Amino acid sequence: MNTKSAIFAAAAVLLAGAATPAQTAQKNLEFELSSASGNYLVGVYASKLRDTDTAADFLGRALNDDPNNKTLVERAFILSLSSGFIDRAEALAERVVRFNKRHRMSHVVLGLRDARKKRFESARKHFRQAAYTPVGELTSALLEAWSYAAQGKTVETFAALESLNKNEAFSNFKVFHGALIADFLGLPSRADAAYKKADERAGTTLRVVQSYGDYLQRTGRKDEAIEVFEKYLATGRRSPIVRAALENLQKGKKLDKFITSASDGMAEAMFSIASALSDEQNIDVSLIYVQLAMSMRPEFDVARVLLGEIYEDTKRYAKAVETFKLVSADSALRPNAEIQIAVNLDNLEQSDEAIETLRAFIKREPSSYDANVTLGNIQRSHEKWTDAVDSYSRALELVPEINQNHWTLLYFRGIAYERSKQWALAEPDFLKALELQPDQPAVLNYLGYSWIEKGLKLKKAIKMVAKAVELRPNDGYIVDSLGWAHYQLGEFERAVKHLERAVELRPEDPVINDHLGDAYWRVGRKLEAKFQWRHAKDNKPEEKDLKVIEQKLLKGLPEIEPPAPSANGTDPSKS
């Protein structure tokens, strides 16, 4: 069942009362919940699932039936805006401001509409009406400044930016957009000073680096531009945009101008705010701002990639695929977009298509480190261990020199080697990963646990797992490893202590519950052991584990056989 069908079905059940879900879903799918209450319910439910397209569609239908409902108008406006239905959002914004003159986003939308139509005085009136929250003040000031810049009004432009002085959090926005505007207006002295200041304050920010490098090469300072790009890349950041710009300069090619119009500047302002708000708490607001950025600059690939990332972060994987596919074929961001398409296909449980997408890409671009790593990650997640080893190995071959940033790659290849029963190759990868990243909890845990399972270096192994727990005490899987390590060593009371904690942290995990059941049995708590095994069974263990658990529920664990005496008659466990 696709997302929209699932929404219909769930909403239908709520409307239906006693009817069965299947009957009600079928009935309402046929009529598409055409009543006003049905449309409203589907819209609200879809918005809770962040399916903004479906929500906007059905709340729009509900609004047709109840056109004077202020709550519906406002909600339909926000959802239309979130979905990028800008024409619809503009029409709804006109209605919103009639009954709510202080509706910030409606004024921003109407102001941007007027700016596109060159009605700058009207646009500024709307922008000023939006300036009554901190984000509103920032939005208003940047857009007002760019609207004055569009008319070449220098004094008014920079006066608008000065209004940002009252909030220190806005200083970087002011400096950056001050540089862009001075450059746009042809004020080289002012642009020089502002770009330098922006570089000092935020020289690790992609858009600052990109715009400053472009400005330097346009003003005849190609070597300085190269230095700015190289400094950024030297920090370990791997932006394809900066890499492409650097390569173009080294080949003697000119860069595309960063800002070519005031509309571009307004789009950049919206993108700046969207980027700053893209954390989990503000991501829905970020979505709105990135849609506004693209309304001012439709072919804005950096914004489009951020939009795809927002869809991915909010688990709207089909929308992410759709968005990444729209990144321009000639953009430096296109290769990364193709990789993200594969990632999101895998998120949609279309793993075969994801793998084939990456293989086709690697065939065209065999030197792509990211594509090979991503392919390895997808193969590893689907237990294609040998294939994952091959992909990770190809990625490592592309690395000129292995450094501490590559510990994860070695760790993942070590896992793939170990799971494909190639321990002799796995162990060196884990050791190398620890050499690059000492005390990394995941590696300490995996290597230590593997040694314990194989009866190797037991004292060192248990110290490693204990260290991992110390570093990550609330990781149920790592705590389980320590408990199971004690169990393997016959220290059952200690095992119980740690495994009980692991179950508290991961009560739904069948393996951890199974381990605790075993430990309880060994310390004589047999009723509790059977309870844990039943809990493990109910939590859908793997088929091979399920059979073992069922046997334990029937017969318990076998007695531990005492160690055989050695040839000289001593107990080997005491030697």
Secondary structure by P-SEA (a helix, b strand, c coil): ccaaaaaaaaaaaaacccccaaaaaaaaaaaccccaaaaaaaaaaaaaacaaaaaaaaaaaaaaaccccaaaaaaaaaaaaaacaaaaaaaaaaaaaaccccaaaaaaaaaaaaaaacaaaaaaaaaaaacccaaaaaaaaaaaaaaaaaacaaaaaaaaaacccccccaaaaaaaaaaaaaaaaccaaaaaaaaaaaaaaccccaaaaaaaaaaaaaacaaaaaaaaaaaaaaaccccaaaaaaaaaaaaccccccccccaaaaaaaaaaaaaaaacccccaaaaaaaaaaaaaaccccaaaaaaaaaaaaaacaaaaaaaaaaaccccccaaaaaaaaaaaaaaaacaaaaaaaaaaaaaaaccccaaaaaaaaaaaaaacaaaaaaaaaaaaaaacccccccaaaaaaaaaaaaaaacaaaaaaaaaaaaaaaccccaaaaaaaaaaaaaaccaaaaaaaaaaaaaaaccccaaaaaaaaaaaaaacaaaaaaaaaaaaaaaccccaaaaaaaaaaaaaacaaaaaaaaaaaaaaacccaaaaaaaaaaaaccccccccccccccccccccc
